[in-house]
Amino acid sequence: MSSPEKLKILITGGSGTLGLNIVRLLANNPDLAIVLPLRNLQPFLTAYMNVSVLQAELSDIDQMSAILAAVKPDVIVHCAAIGVRPARPEWYQMIDFNVATTLRLFEASCALSSCHFVYISSGLVYRPQNRPLCETDRTDTLHPYGATKSTAECLLQTGAAEYSRQLTILRPFSFTGLHDCEGRLFPSLLRAAVAQQPVRLSRGEQYRDFCCVQDIAAAVAAVINRKASGQTEIYNLGSGDLKTIREIIEGVCAHLALEADLRFGELPYHPFEPMHLVADISKAAQLPWRPTTNLAFAVWELAQSNFPQLRLRRPEANRFLSASA
């Protein structure tokens, strides 16, 4: 058990793209004790002195209740979800994990005298509005993954009001960077460049708000450090930039001097894919938080980690020193 003066944080989904970056950001803070319940143990995570890794099945509520009772976390950061990767699971399976498992974890947290529940949702919860989206906009999306996150959000807010619990909902929009997973946009682009294969894409006319995963992790850290208000709080997280997918991809390639055979228009848009998914991030300044990392630098870091054979130009890390892609 950790010493009482340490803030105890339990992070679900700690082996995912965002979860790993949150762990990397927090792991060297001696004032924190981090617990990661994982289905498959990741040995490299045990290298951090203030990180404890427990083998656990998140959907096993008895096991998770026992873990919460033993650890008594001050904060739960619930990153775990299924359906965000291109190989989408069956719809009812998404509902069971993203909604039911989330609510069971929240219910178990209510047995603790005090626990701040931080829910990682998604910008996909919103109904398309063809403009930057703010936290008060409608969340009745038809996107399958987004709908499960929206449903969980609604029920968590009801539970937080019913049981007087501290709840923060974070809605990240598109992001990439270290540990971005297979099948997603930028890992696929880099893999194709290594293999010298064409990159088949849609027309790329949809507007997106791509952020660096390190910046999303920094927002989570800001929430953890923020004094509890006693009210449910919701924040959008994005870059604040409005560009088409085509502009984003071509901009990153130009920054990195990445030679890629981009075949725009060879793939259809995905069903229910929003054509305008951009965040109004003005409220997140209250955390305080703002994105600071150049998107091209985040992709460069991903390439250095996963595709070191690519010889790419190193861009500025700070987006305010170099025009972001």
Order of alpha helices (4+ residues) and beta strands (2+ residues): beta-alpha-beta-beta-alpha-beta-alpha-alpha-beta-alpha-beta-beta-alpha-beta-beta-beta-alpha-beta-beta-alpha-beta-beta-alpha
